[in-house]
Amino acid sequence: MGEDVMQTEESGAKVLVKPLPKILDDLDEHIRSAILASREAQESARLAARAAADAIAAAKDSKENGERVAQEAKRQAEEALAKAEEALVKAVIKRISQSEWVITAIVLILALVFGAVFLAVALVEAL
């Protein structure tokens, strides 16, 4: 049997050379370490799930806020466009009104000139 132990030692199996209480203690230590690692992994998984849920909620809030901001910006842009259109229409109407007065004044002046010329011709012929 001594040769069997020696052969297993050379091949790397230390189980046959350790006393049973030491083997059981090592096994118990490994089990405790595995249980602790399992608990830590479960806690990490819970924290990760909570973080993911928080991230999803924050993303939804950001999306809703972004949509609200975009709608408000669109409304303000539409209002600004309407005001610009109104100002343009007023400016065009004002120019047309001013141009009409200028044209009307020119027509009146020309009418007076033609009237004066006509009257002068009529007076010259009458004399």
C-alpha positions, 0 to 999 in steps of 0.5 A: 500500500505504501507504493500506491500512496507514493504513486498517487503523490507523484501523479498529483492526487493529494487526497490520499495523503491528507487526513480525513478531518483536514479533507472535510475542513477543506471541503467545508471551507470551499462550500462556505466560500461557494455559498458566500460567492452565491449570496454576493452574486445574488445581491449583485444581480438584485442591484443590477436589476434595480439599476436597470429599472432605474435606468429604464425609468430615467430613459422614459422620463427623458423621452417624455421631457424631450417630447414636451420640449420639442412640442413647446419648441414647435409651438413657439416656432409656429407662433414666430412664423405666424408673427413674421407672416403677419409683419410681412403682410402689414409691411406689404399693405403699408407699401402698397398703401404708400405706393397708391398715394404716390400714384394717386398724387401723380395722377392728380398732378397730371390731371391738373397739368392736362386740365391747365393745358386744355384750359390754356389751349381753349383760352388761346382759341377763344381769343 
